[in-house]
């Protein structure tokens, strides 16, 4: 049992990818470290793997790919013998048919049938002949590009499920960044050439980039990586304190030391440290620093999008070969369905059962989030039947995993609120380091979260700020294109992994 009062070099809040990367590297360098994690069982944060009766659930789906050689090397170091190579396959599901993702326009028109395709082409022609000259929203931009009919089929429903706001309230800037290189007319011409044997190039559906055809994956899920990192930290004499929640963080002006009070199952723990690394949501951290920062109000305005996974065990062979499918159907609330065996065969212990995870995007406290597990399992069974993917009578088990604060929300004021808090903390508390997705309120990839921790460790070791971890470039396609480990310098590649998210349209 941990002592009441402990002194360490670095105290770390959160045992997700950023927190455990920092703990792992600091431990290697001989620092004394203590990590607090509020989850009683799992490390890895959103990258954890939940286990139930031998079934393993990946919360969100995690492909292990990075352009940064440093990140790839660290993955290999932490988990040298347990990566497997898996085929990459994701498709869109609409009215009983599968469509390639990213969308191949010619294939989509063929699947939709003659009459609906004719309506789509007429709608496309109308958009080209009479375009909206005042493009402000995601809907405006997408209708101009593809016509209203294709927009309503392939863009509207899923986008609104994920982000929880209407497409006509999302900024057009995100659409322009997110939907690159897809020309409907170009795809139709390409399809006609193929049908006549005039085009022999591989049809990957994209002109501007080449998608990954396969990826590496831990054989027992992404949590395997972070369990191995935790075991290394603990094995070297440092601590990872599970079921411990941050209550208070105070800096002693006289000594320059931090005092962190955490509450655990056996009472309170007081950690005294020279540095603190926080991957906790900025909003939660701000309310626990004492004295309260002047920018507390800014931090309290930060918002998050949450989601939950309903896993179903189904008496059947695998229902589809994809890693996941995107559900573009307004009749159901589910947004995406994972096939856990397609991530790794070892995720599903019974060969006679399929195991899928239905993902529901929501806000903490809303109707979905507040539903009981039993009601959510029934909802998932009903929606699988509505989609024609399985008979509810074949479902032999179910489980629910909730993930709060999965996506930082980029509203009109988030950037100013983050900058205000970041600036104040940097000026007053240079030994308090913010890392990771929620720690920096940035919608980034796992490898970026790791790199922010890697650079923070270098800053701590140097005793000065050699690296600005906030210097992130935006590239929504980062995780889909290029060669793994191609950037030998490392940090710039990983720091370019910030993904775009839709902003709410500002009032005219």
TIVO-152131 format. One record per residue (C-alpha): x, y, z; residue in one letter; chain; residue number from 1. Coordinates in pm, 1 decimal. Layout:
N
x; y; z; resn; chain; resi
X; Y; Z; a; A; NUM;
...
This chain:
508
x; y; z; resn; chain; resi
0.0; 0.0; 0.0; x; A; 1;
140.3; 342.6; -89.6; x; A; 2;
263.0; 561.9; 187.0; x; A; 3;
85.4; 874.6; 301.1; x; A; 4;
364.1; 1107.8; 195.0; x; A; 5;
601.2; 1034.2; -91.8; x; A; 6;
872.8; 1236.8; -259.8; x; A; 7;
940.7; 1181.1; -629.6; x; A; 8;
1116.1; 1368.3; -906.7; x; A; 9;
808.1; 1375.2; -1130.8; x; A; 10;
439.2; 1321.7; -1051.5; x; A; 11;
222.1; 1229.0; -1349.8; x; A; 12;
-154.4; 1267.0; -1381.3; x; A; 13;
-312.2; 1005.7; -1606.8; x; A; 14;
-192.5; 665.3; -1728.7; x; A; 15;
-284.7; 708.4; -2094.5; x; A; 16;
-38.0; 704.7; -2386.7; x; A; 17;
111.9; 1044.1; -2296.9; x; A; 18;
138.2; 983.1; -1922.0; x; A; 19;
283.7; 634.6; -1953.8; x; A; 20;
525.1; 735.7; -2230.7; x; A; 21;
661.2; 1002.2; -1997.6; x; A; 22;
675.5; 758.8; -1704.7; x; A; 23;
849.4; 494.0; -1914.9; x; A; 24;
1118.9; 730.5; -2049.2; x; A; 25;
1178.0; 899.8; -1714.0; x; A; 26;
1211.0; 561.4; -1547.2; x; A; 27;
1469.2; 457.7; -1808.1; x; A; 28;
1665.5; 772.7; -1728.6; x; A; 29;
1667.0; 697.9; -1354.8; x; A; 30;
1406.6; 945.6; -1232.4; x; A; 31;
1170.3; 857.0; -949.2; x; A; 32;
813.2; 873.3; -1079.4; x; A; 33;
459.7; 825.8; -948.0; x; A; 34;
159.2; 808.4; -1181.4; x; A; 35;
-198.3; 849.1; -1061.6; x; A; 36;
-483.5; 703.5; -1268.0; x; A; 37;
-849.7; 732.4; -1175.2; x; A; 38;
-954.4; 412.2; -1355.0; x; A; 39;
-950.1; 123.6; -1106.5; x; A; 40;
-846.0; -141.9; -1359.8; x; A; 41;
-722.3; -21.4; -1697.6; x; A; 42;
-430.4; 187.1; -1814.4; x; A; 43;
-416.6; 338.8; -2162.3; x; A; 44;
-699.6; 592.5; -2141.5; x; A; 45;
-894.1; 589.8; -2466.7; x; A; 46;
-628.6; 346.6; -2596.6; x; A; 47;
-707.5; 87.3; -2332.7; x; A; 48;
-837.6; -260.9; -2408.8; x; A; 49;
-1131.2; -374.8; -2196.4; x; A; 50;
-1153.5; -749.5; -2126.9; x; A; 51;
-1464.3; -950.6; -2038.2; x; A; 52;
-1461.9; -1331.0; -2018.7; x; A; 53;
-1174.0; -1347.6; -2265.3; x; A; 54;
-1332.0; -1104.2; -2514.5; x; A; 55;
-1131.5; -787.2; -2571.8; x; A; 56;
-1270.9; -454.1; -2685.6; x; A; 57;
-1069.8; -176.3; -2849.0; x; A; 58;
-1226.7; 155.4; -2745.8; x; A; 59;
-1236.7; 348.2; -3070.0; x; A; 60;
-1006.8; 137.6; -3288.6; x; A; 61;
-632.1; 208.3; -3294.7; x; A; 62;
-410.5; 149.5; -3594.4; x; A; 63;
-44.5; 157.3; -3497.9; x; A; 64;
113.7; 376.4; -3761.4; x; A; 65;
343.8; 675.8; -3735.0; x; A; 66;
569.3; 867.2; -3970.2; x; A; 67;
800.1; 929.9; -3676.1; x; A; 68;
1082.3; 677.3; -3649.8; x; A; 69;
1122.9; 764.7; -3283.1; x; A; 70;
765.4; 670.8; -3206.1; x; A; 71;
786.1; 348.6; -3407.7; x; A; 72;
1111.5; 257.9; -3233.3; x; A; 73;
953.7; 319.2; -2893.3; x; A; 74;
655.6; 98.7; -2980.1; x; A; 75;
896.4; -175.8; -3082.6; x; A; 76;
1097.4; -131.4; -2764.0; x; A; 77;
797.4; -147.4; -2530.7; x; A; 78;
627.0; -433.5; -2715.5; x; A; 79;
897.6; -613.7; -2916.5; x; A; 80;
730.1; -949.9; -2980.9; x; A; 81;
355.5; -892.6; -2992.4; x; A; 82;
278.0; -692.3; -3305.3; x; A; 83;
86.4; -854.2; -3588.6; x; A; 84;
24.6; -719.7; -3939.1; x; A; 85;
-342.6; -669.5; -4019.6; x; A; 86;
-523.6; -578.6; -4345.0; x; A; 87;
-684.3; -236.3; -4349.7; x; A; 88;
-1047.5; -231.6; -4451.5; x; A; 89;
-1317.2; 22.2; -4369.9; x; A; 90;
-1639.0; 75.5; -4560.7; x; A; 91;
-1963.3; 271.1; -4549.1; x; A; 92;
-2287.5; 81.4; -4490.6; x; A; 93;
-2601.8; 227.2; -4642.0; x; A; 94;
-2935.7; 53.5; -4697.8; x; A; 95;
-2791.1; -297.3; -4696.0; x; A; 96;
-2491.4; -229.0; -4922.3; x; A; 97;
-2125.8; -159.8; -4859.1; x; A; 98;
-1940.2; 132.6; -5015.3; x; A; 99;
-1565.8; 191.0; -5019.8; x; A; 100;
-1424.1; 437.9; -4772.7; x; A; 101;
-1300.1; 687.5; -4878.6; x; A; 102;
-1592.1; 704.3; -5117.5; x; A; 103;
-1545.0; 589.2; -5477.0; x; A; 104;
-1802.6; 791.5; -5659.9; x; A; 105;
-1844.3; 560.0; -5960.0; x; A; 106;
-1887.2; 254.4; -5735.5; x; A; 107;
-2137.4; 448.9; -5524.6; x; A; 108;
-2347.2; 536.0; -5828.8; x; A; 109;
-2349.9; 172.5; -5941.3; x; A; 110;
-2454.7; 50.3; -5594.5; x; A; 111;
-2732.6; 306.0; -5565.4; x; A; 112;
-2908.3; 176.8; -5874.9; x; A; 113;
-3016.9; 346.6; -6196.5; x; A; 114;
-3299.8; 566.2; -6066.3; x; A; 115;
-3127.9; 695.1; -5754.5; x; A; 116;
-2801.9; 742.3; -5944.5; x; A; 117;
-2990.4; 947.9; -6201.2; x; A; 118;
-3127.6; 1165.8; -5922.5; x; A; 119;
-2776.5; 1201.4; -5778.9; x; A; 120;
-2635.0; 1306.5; -6113.7; x; A; 121;
-2922.0; 1550.9; -6169.7; x; A; 122;
-2860.9; 1695.7; -5825.3; x; A; 123;
-2489.2; 1718.3; -5902.4; x; A; 124;
-2558.2; 1893.6; -6231.9; x; A; 125;
-2788.5; 2142.3; -6060.6; x; A; 126;
-2516.9; 2218.5; -5803.3; x; A; 127;
-2267.6; 2285.3; -6080.3; x; A; 128;
-2502.0; 2497.0; -6289.0; x; A; 129;
-2641.6; 2693.2; -5996.2; x; A; 130;
-2381.8; 2680.2; -5717.5; x; A; 131;
-2427.9; 2851.3; -5385.8; x; A; 132;
-2213.1; 3164.9; -5410.9; x; A; 133;
-2219.1; 3226.4; -5037.4; x; A; 134;
-2053.8; 2910.6; -4901.9; x; A; 135;
-2039.9; 2928.0; -4524.3; x; A; 136;
-2128.7; 2586.1; -4384.9; x; A; 137;
-2015.4; 2225.4; -4424.1; x; A; 138;
-2348.9; 2159.0; -4594.0; x; A; 139;
-2301.2; 2446.8; -4841.3; x; A; 140;
-1954.2; 2324.9; -4939.2; x; A; 141;
-2048.1; 1958.0; -4974.4; x; A; 142;
-2368.5; 2025.2; -5170.2; x; A; 143;
-2170.7; 2246.3; -5408.4; x; A; 144;
-1916.1; 1968.1; -5456.8; x; A; 145;
-2147.5; 1667.4; -5489.6; x; A; 146;
-2507.3; 1781.9; -5507.6; x; A; 147;
-2770.2; 1767.5; -5236.4; x; A; 148;
-2865.9; 1403.3; -5298.7; x; A; 149;
-2516.5; 1257.9; -5245.6; x; A; 150;
-2462.7; 1495.2; -4953.3; x; A; 151;
-2774.6; 1361.5; -4780.3; x; A; 152;
-2670.4; 998.8; -4837.6; x; A; 153;
-2297.7; 996.3; -4767.6; x; A; 154;
-2212.9; 1301.4; -4560.1; x; A; 155;
-2499.9; 1436.1; -4352.3; x; A; 156;
-2609.4; 1152.2; -4124.2; x; A; 157;
-2274.4; 1018.3; -4003.6; x; A; 158;
-2118.3; 1363.6; -3963.2; x; A; 159;
-2406.4; 1482.5; -3745.6; x; A; 160;
-2395.5; 1164.9; -3534.8; x; A; 161;
-2026.3; 1208.6; -3457.3; x; A; 162;
-2018.2; 1579.7; -3383.4; x; A; 163;
-2362.1; 1637.0; -3238.5; x; A; 164;
-2451.1; 1943.1; -3443.7; x; A; 165;
-2629.7; 2001.3; -3776.4; x; A; 166;
-2420.0; 2016.7; -4093.2; x; A; 167;
-2557.1; 2360.4; -4174.3; x; A; 168;
-2404.0; 2488.5; -3848.6; x; A; 169;
-2053.0; 2353.3; -3916.0; x; A; 170;
-1792.3; 2574.3; -4077.7; x; A; 171;
-1710.3; 2513.4; -4446.1; x; A; 172;
-1337.8; 2533.8; -4363.8; x; A; 173;
-1345.9; 2183.9; -4216.9; x; A; 174;
-1515.5; 2039.0; -4525.6; x; A; 175;
-1250.2; 2188.5; -4752.9; x; A; 176;
-975.9; 2034.3; -4540.0; x; A; 177;
-1144.3; 1701.3; -4476.8; x; A; 178;
-1274.2; 1610.6; -4824.9; x; A; 179;
-971.5; 1654.7; -5047.1; x; A; 180;
-903.3; 1514.8; -5391.5; x; A; 181;
-1248.7; 1361.5; -5452.1; x; A; 182;
-1409.5; 1486.4; -5772.8; x; A; 183;
-1742.1; 1329.4; -5863.5; x; A; 184;
-1708.4; 1403.4; -6234.6; x; A; 185;
-1348.2; 1282.3; -6235.1; x; A; 186;
-1450.0; 959.0; -6064.5; x; A; 187;
-1734.9; 901.4; -6312.4; x; A; 188;
-1499.6; 953.8; -6607.2; x; A; 189;
-1247.1; 720.0; -6446.1; x; A; 190;
-1516.9; 454.5; -6399.1; x; A; 191;
-1627.0; 481.2; -6763.3; x; A; 192;
-1267.5; 444.3; -6879.9; x; A; 193;
-1228.4; 134.5; -6667.1; x; A; 194;
-1546.2; -20.1; -6802.2; x; A; 195;
-1405.6; 31.3; -7154.8; x; A; 196;
-1065.0; -104.7; -7057.9; x; A; 197;
-895.1; 232.5; -7111.6; x; A; 198;
-760.4; 279.4; -6760.3; x; A; 199;
-545.8; 10.7; -6598.0; x; A; 200;
-428.6; 209.3; -6294.4; x; A; 201;
-518.1; 62.5; -5952.7; x; A; 202;
-851.1; 203.8; -5838.6; x; A; 203;
-786.8; 315.0; -5483.1; x; A; 204;
-1052.7; 582.6; -5510.7; x; A; 205;
-809.2; 866.0; -5448.0; x; A; 206;
-586.4; 1072.5; -5674.9; x; A; 207;
-399.9; 1273.2; -5412.9; x; A; 208;
-275.2; 1005.9; -5174.8; x; A; 209;
-227.1; 635.0; -5116.0; x; A; 210;
-403.2; 483.0; -4818.7; x; A; 211;
-240.9; 229.1; -4595.5; x; A; 212;
-331.8; -121.1; -4705.6; x; A; 213;
-221.8; -280.3; -4380.4; x; A; 214;
-113.6; -175.4; -4033.6; x; A; 215;
49.0; -319.2; -3725.0; x; A; 216;
-155.0; -401.4; -3419.3; x; A; 217;
-83.7; -556.6; -3077.0; x; A; 218;
-225.1; -907.7; -3084.3; x; A; 219;
-429.2; -849.4; -2765.8; x; A; 220;
-532.7; -492.5; -2845.2; x; A; 221;
-378.4; -147.3; -2788.9; x; A; 222;
-401.8; -176.8; -2410.4; x; A; 223;
-129.2; -441.2; -2434.2; x; A; 224;
118.7; -163.9; -2517.9; x; A; 225;
30.5; 44.5; -2213.8; x; A; 226;
12.9; -251.3; -1978.2; x; A; 227;
369.0; -335.3; -2083.9; x; A; 228;
478.7; 25.5; -2023.7; x; A; 229;
315.4; 20.8; -1679.1; x; A; 230;
482.8; -309.6; -1592.7; x; A; 231;
823.1; -167.1; -1685.8; x; A; 232;
769.4; 142.1; -1470.5; x; A; 233;
655.5; -63.5; -1171.3; x; A; 234;
924.8; -325.2; -1226.3; x; A; 235;
1193.8; -56.9; -1194.5; x; A; 236;
1059.9; 54.9; -854.6; x; A; 237;
832.0; 342.0; -957.0; x; A; 238;
456.7; 354.8; -900.1; x; A; 239;
135.3; 356.6; -1098.4; x; A; 240;
-145.4; 419.8; -849.6; x; A; 241;
-477.4; 294.3; -987.2; x; A; 242;
-816.5; 422.2; -869.2; x; A; 243;
-652.8; 747.7; -754.2; x; A; 244;
-819.6; 1076.4; -846.4; x; A; 245;
-653.5; 1416.1; -833.6; x; A; 246;
-800.0; 1633.6; -557.8; x; A; 247;
-557.8; 1921.5; -521.7; x; A; 248;
-235.7; 2051.1; -676.0; x; A; 249;
-34.2; 2316.2; -493.3; x; A; 250;
306.6; 2467.9; -567.4; x; A; 251;
516.3; 2572.6; -269.6; x; A; 252;
660.4; 2912.0; -363.8; x; A; 253;
942.4; 2884.0; -111.9; x; A; 254;
1075.7; 2544.0; -220.7; x; A; 255;
946.4; 2539.0; -577.5; x; A; 256;
810.7; 2190.9; -509.7; x; A; 257;
467.7; 2062.3; -603.0; x; A; 258;
232.5; 1892.4; -361.7; x; A; 259;
-30.4; 1669.8; -520.9; x; A; 260;
-314.6; 1528.7; -314.6; x; A; 261;
-485.2; 1222.6; -461.8; x; A; 262;
-769.7; 1017.1; -321.8; x; A; 263;
-753.4; 639.6; -352.2; x; A; 264;
-934.9; 335.0; -216.2; x; A; 265;
-710.8; 329.4; 92.6; x; A; 266;
-729.0; 699.1; 164.8; x; A; 267;
-535.9; 1003.4; 55.0; x; A; 268;
-184.1; 1008.4; -90.4; x; A; 269;
37.1; 1317.4; -88.2; x; A; 270;
302.1; 1331.3; -360.0; x; A; 271;
576.6; 1592.9; -343.6; x; A; 272;
766.6; 1647.3; -668.0; x; A; 273;
982.9; 1888.6; -863.4; x; A; 274;
782.2; 1848.8; -1183.5; x; A; 275;
421.3; 1758.1; -1264.8; x; A; 276;
311.7; 1618.2; -1601.8; x; A; 277;
-62.4; 1634.0; -1661.1; x; A; 278;
-262.2; 1453.1; -1928.3; x; A; 279;
-584.8; 1523.4; -1738.8; x; A; 280;
-847.8; 1731.7; -1921.2; x; A; 281;
-754.5; 2099.5; -1892.0; x; A; 282;
-1094.1; 2175.8; -1741.1; x; A; 283;
-1042.9; 1926.0; -1459.6; x; A; 284;
-684.6; 2029.8; -1392.7; x; A; 285;
-770.8; 2400.4; -1371.1; x; A; 286;
-1027.9; 2340.1; -1099.0; x; A; 287;
-775.3; 2157.2; -880.9; x; A; 288;
-478.2; 2395.1; -890.8; x; A; 289;
-451.0; 2613.2; -581.9; x; A; 290;
-467.5; 2901.4; -572.1; x; A; 291;
-718.1; 2880.1; -857.1; x; A; 292;
-579.1; 3028.9; -1179.1; x; A; 293;
-721.0; 3356.1; -1305.6; x; A; 294;
-812.5; 3173.1; -1627.7; x; A; 295;
-1028.2; 2915.8; -1447.3; x; A; 296;
-1337.4; 3054.8; -1616.9; x; A; 297;
-1178.3; 3000.2; -1957.0; x; A; 298;
-1096.0; 2639.6; -1870.8; x; A; 299;
-1446.5; 2573.0; -1741.3; x; A; 300;
-1582.6; 2672.0; -2085.3; x; A; 301;
-1395.3; 2387.5; -2259.6; x; A; 302;
-1630.5; 2117.0; -2386.2; x; A; 303;
-1595.7; 1752.6; -2485.3; x; A; 304;
-1774.7; 1494.2; -2700.0; x; A; 305;
-1817.8; 1151.2; -2543.0; x; A; 306;
-1904.1; 809.6; -2677.8; x; A; 307;
-1986.6; 459.4; -2566.5; x; A; 308;
-1932.1; 115.4; -2714.5; x; A; 309;
-2187.7; -162.9; -2692.8; x; A; 310;
-2014.6; -496.6; -2758.3; x; A; 311;
-2230.2; -785.0; -2876.4; x; A; 312;
-2127.7; -1150.8; -2890.8; x; A; 313;
-2319.6; -1312.2; -3176.2; x; A; 314;
-2357.6; -1679.4; -3264.4; x; A; 315;
-2228.2; -1647.9; -3618.9; x; A; 316;
-1923.5; -1633.2; -3837.7; x; A; 317;
-1781.0; -1283.3; -3875.8; x; A; 318;
-2051.8; -1054.5; -4006.2; x; A; 319;
-1817.1; -852.7; -4226.2; x; A; 320;
-1438.7; -846.0; -4290.7; x; A; 321;
-1386.5; -475.4; -4212.8; x; A; 322;
-1201.7; -336.4; -3911.3; x; A; 323;
-1505.5; -113.9; -3882.5; x; A; 324;
-1796.1; 12.5; -4092.5; x; A; 325;
-1948.9; 360.1; -4091.6; x; A; 326;
-2327.8; 360.5; -4058.6; x; A; 327;
-2488.2; 619.6; -4286.2; x; A; 328;
-2846.1; 552.1; -4192.2; x; A; 329;
-3072.1; 790.9; -4004.7; x; A; 330;
-3300.4; 508.3; -3886.0; x; A; 331;
-3043.0; 406.8; -3625.2; x; A; 332;
-2834.7; 597.2; -3371.2; x; A; 333;
-2519.0; 386.8; -3403.0; x; A; 334;
-2242.1; 567.3; -3589.8; x; A; 335;
-1977.8; 300.3; -3643.5; x; A; 336;
-1945.3; -75.1; -3585.9; x; A; 337;
-1614.5; -247.4; -3512.7; x; A; 338;
-1540.3; -610.9; -3589.8; x; A; 339;
-1297.4; -704.0; -3314.5; x; A; 340;
-1171.0; -1022.1; -3481.1; x; A; 341;
-1064.2; -816.8; -3784.1; x; A; 342;
-837.4; -616.7; -3555.3; x; A; 343;
-686.4; -935.3; -3415.5; x; A; 344;
-815.4; -1295.5; -3409.3; x; A; 345;
-701.6; -1315.9; -3046.2; x; A; 346;
-954.1; -1049.9; -2944.1; x; A; 347;
-1234.2; -1307.4; -2981.1; x; A; 348;
-1164.0; -1635.4; -2795.7; x; A; 349;
-1456.6; -1838.8; -2932.3; x; A; 350;
-1435.0; -1924.2; -3306.3; x; A; 351;
-1811.5; -1988.9; -3319.0; x; A; 352;
-1892.8; -1633.2; -3212.9; x; A; 353;
-1858.3; -1298.5; -3384.8; x; A; 354;
-1792.0; -998.7; -3160.9; x; A; 355;
-1875.8; -647.4; -3274.5; x; A; 356;
-1873.0; -309.4; -3103.5; x; A; 357;
-2142.4; -55.2; -3183.5; x; A; 358;
-2019.6; 300.3; -3121.0; x; A; 359;
-2263.5; 567.4; -3010.8; x; A; 360;
-2148.8; 929.5; -3003.4; x; A; 361;
-2308.8; 1137.7; -2730.2; x; A; 362;
-2260.1; 1396.9; -2459.3; x; A; 363;
-2204.1; 1289.6; -2101.6; x; A; 364;
-2538.0; 1302.4; -1923.2; x; A; 365;
-2763.8; 1291.4; -2229.7; x; A; 366;
-3022.2; 1020.4; -2292.6; x; A; 367;
-2783.7; 766.4; -2443.6; x; A; 368;
-2514.9; 818.0; -2182.0; x; A; 369;
-2762.6; 790.4; -1896.2; x; A; 370;
-2926.1; 471.1; -2027.5; x; A; 371;
-2870.3; 149.3; -1835.9; x; A; 372;
-2633.5; -111.4; -1976.1; x; A; 373;
-2924.3; -351.1; -2028.1; x; A; 374;
-3119.5; -91.7; -2226.7; x; A; 375;
-2814.3; -11.1; -2439.3; x; A; 376;
-2756.9; -378.3; -2520.9; x; A; 377;
-3121.6; -407.5; -2625.4; x; A; 378;
-3088.4; -94.2; -2838.5; x; A; 379;
-2779.1; -238.3; -3008.2; x; A; 380;
-2956.8; -567.6; -3080.5; x; A; 381;
-3255.4; -382.4; -3224.7; x; A; 382;
-3038.8; -162.5; -3445.7; x; A; 383;
-2834.7; -458.7; -3574.8; x; A; 384;
-3166.2; -613.4; -3679.4; x; A; 385;
-3284.1; -290.8; -3845.2; x; A; 386;
-2959.1; -281.8; -4041.3; x; A; 387;
-3003.8; -643.6; -4143.0; x; A; 388;
-2668.1; -740.6; -3993.9; x; A; 389;
-2785.6; -1004.1; -3745.9; x; A; 390;
-3083.7; -1175.2; -3585.7; x; A; 391;
-3124.6; -1056.9; -3222.9; x; A; 392;
-3195.1; -1418.6; -3126.8; x; A; 393;
-2833.4; -1500.1; -3215.5; x; A; 394;
-2692.3; -1250.8; -2963.9; x; A; 395;
-2557.3; -1446.6; -2666.3; x; A; 396;
-2396.5; -1165.5; -2466.8; x; A; 397;
-2333.4; -794.9; -2441.4; x; A; 398;
-2128.6; -535.2; -2257.0; x; A; 399;
-2110.7; -154.9; -2242.9; x; A; 400;
-1797.9; 59.6; -2217.8; x; A; 401;
-1835.6; 434.9; -2167.5; x; A; 402;
-1562.0; 676.7; -2272.9; x; A; 403;
-1596.0; 1027.6; -2138.7; x; A; 404;
-1413.2; 1321.8; -2296.1; x; A; 405;
-1318.7; 1126.8; -2607.5; x; A; 406;
-1308.1; 1430.7; -2837.1; x; A; 407;
-1214.9; 1786.7; -2737.2; x; A; 408;
-1478.0; 2017.0; -2885.0; x; A; 409;
-1354.7; 2300.2; -3105.6; x; A; 410;
-1618.5; 2565.4; -3056.5; x; A; 411;
-1587.2; 2937.5; -3132.6; x; A; 412;
-1400.6; 3012.3; -2810.2; x; A; 413;
-1192.9; 2698.9; -2744.4; x; A; 414;
-868.4; 2834.4; -2898.1; x; A; 415;
-879.1; 3154.5; -2694.3; x; A; 416;
-969.0; 2960.7; -2379.3; x; A; 417;
-683.3; 2713.1; -2427.2; x; A; 418;
-435.9; 2990.8; -2505.7; x; A; 419;
-536.1; 3188.5; -2196.5; x; A; 420;
-485.5; 2894.5; -1961.2; x; A; 421;
-172.1; 2773.2; -2136.0; x; A; 422;
-13.7; 3119.6; -2119.8; x; A; 423;
-90.5; 3165.7; -1751.2; x; A; 424;
41.0; 2822.8; -1654.7; x; A; 425;
359.9; 2866.9; -1856.6; x; A; 426;
428.1; 3201.5; -1691.1; x; A; 427;
346.8; 3100.1; -1334.0; x; A; 428;
429.2; 2729.3; -1333.1; x; A; 429;
705.1; 2632.8; -1578.6; x; A; 430;
743.8; 2296.1; -1405.3; x; A; 431;
380.8; 2200.4; -1474.9; x; A; 432;
372.3; 2033.5; -1816.4; x; A; 433;
55.6; 1968.4; -2019.9; x; A; 434;
66.0; 1670.7; -2258.6; x; A; 435;
-163.0; 1451.4; -2465.8; x; A; 436;
-506.5; 1487.6; -2621.1; x; A; 437;
-706.8; 1610.9; -2324.2; x; A; 438;
-408.9; 1762.2; -2145.9; x; A; 439;
-368.1; 2004.3; -2437.1; x; A; 440;
-733.0; 1997.8; -2557.5; x; A; 441;
-621.1; 1883.9; -2901.3; x; A; 442;
-780.2; 1619.0; -3121.2; x; A; 443;
-463.6; 1429.8; -3203.0; x; A; 444;
-340.5; 1079.5; -3272.2; x; A; 445;
-183.1; 835.4; -3029.7; x; A; 446;
164.6; 895.8; -3172.0; x; A; 447;
127.3; 1271.3; -3125.1; x; A; 448;
26.0; 1221.7; -2763.0; x; A; 449;
338.9; 1012.1; -2718.4; x; A; 450;
562.2; 1269.7; -2885.6; x; A; 451;
437.3; 1551.7; -2662.0; x; A; 452;
546.5; 1337.2; -2366.3; x; A; 453;
879.9; 1249.6; -2529.2; x; A; 454;
963.8; 1615.9; -2585.6; x; A; 455;
850.2; 1707.7; -2234.6; x; A; 456;
1089.8; 1449.9; -2090.5; x; A; 457;
1371.6; 1608.8; -2291.6; x; A; 458;
1279.2; 1950.7; -2152.5; x; A; 459;
1281.3; 1816.1; -1795.8; x; A; 460;
1616.4; 1649.2; -1848.9; x; A; 461;
1764.6; 1968.8; -1995.1; x; A; 462;
1620.9; 2190.1; -1720.1; x; A; 463;
1486.4; 2430.5; -1982.1; x; A; 464;
1231.5; 2447.6; -2263.0; x; A; 465;
1420.8; 2317.6; -2563.5; x; A; 466;
1103.8; 2206.0; -2743.3; x; A; 467;
771.3; 2383.6; -2778.3; x; A; 468;
524.1; 2095.8; -2774.4; x; A; 469;
244.0; 2330.7; -2882.1; x; A; 470;
405.0; 2380.8; -3224.8; x; A; 471;
167.9; 2146.3; -3402.3; x; A; 472;
90.9; 2160.2; -3773.3; x; A; 473;
-249.4; 2052.4; -3901.7; x; A; 474;
-282.0; 1760.2; -4142.7; x; A; 475;
-610.0; 1569.9; -4139.0; x; A; 476;
-466.5; 1302.4; -4368.7; x; A; 477;
-157.1; 1237.5; -4159.6; x; A; 478;
-254.1; 898.6; -4023.0; x; A; 479;
-368.3; 762.5; -4357.9; x; A; 480;
-79.1; 835.0; -4593.4; x; A; 481;
294.1; 795.7; -4638.0; x; A; 482;
546.7; 545.2; -4509.6; x; A; 483;
581.5; 435.5; -4149.2; x; A; 484;
884.4; 585.8; -3976.6; x; A; 485;
977.3; 789.6; -4284.3; x; A; 486;
1077.6; 1098.4; -4082.3; x; A; 487;
1408.6; 1014.2; -3919.7; x; A; 488;
1412.3; 1339.6; -3722.9; x; A; 489;
1100.1; 1221.1; -3550.1; x; A; 490;
935.5; 1502.3; -3367.0; x; A; 491;
822.4; 1708.8; -3664.3; x; A; 492;
643.0; 1412.3; -3820.4; x; A; 493;
455.6; 1325.7; -3504.9; x; A; 494;
381.9; 1688.8; -3432.4; x; A; 495;
205.9; 1719.1; -3767.3; x; A; 496;
-64.3; 1476.1; -3664.2; x; A; 497;
-331.8; 1713.5; -3537.8; x; A; 498;
-658.4; 1617.3; -3703.3; x; A; 499;
-914.5; 1870.7; -3810.6; x; A; 500;
-1249.4; 1892.4; -3636.9; x; A; 501;
-1552.8; 2097.5; -3739.0; x; A; 502;
-1600.7; 2437.1; -3588.6; x; A; 503;
-1947.4; 2579.3; -3532.6; x; A; 504;
-2043.0; 2835.0; -3794.4; x; A; 505;
-2011.6; 3187.8; -3660.5; x; A; 506;
-2311.6; 3415.4; -3679.3; x; A; 507;
-2312.4; 3641.8; -3983.4; x; A; 508;
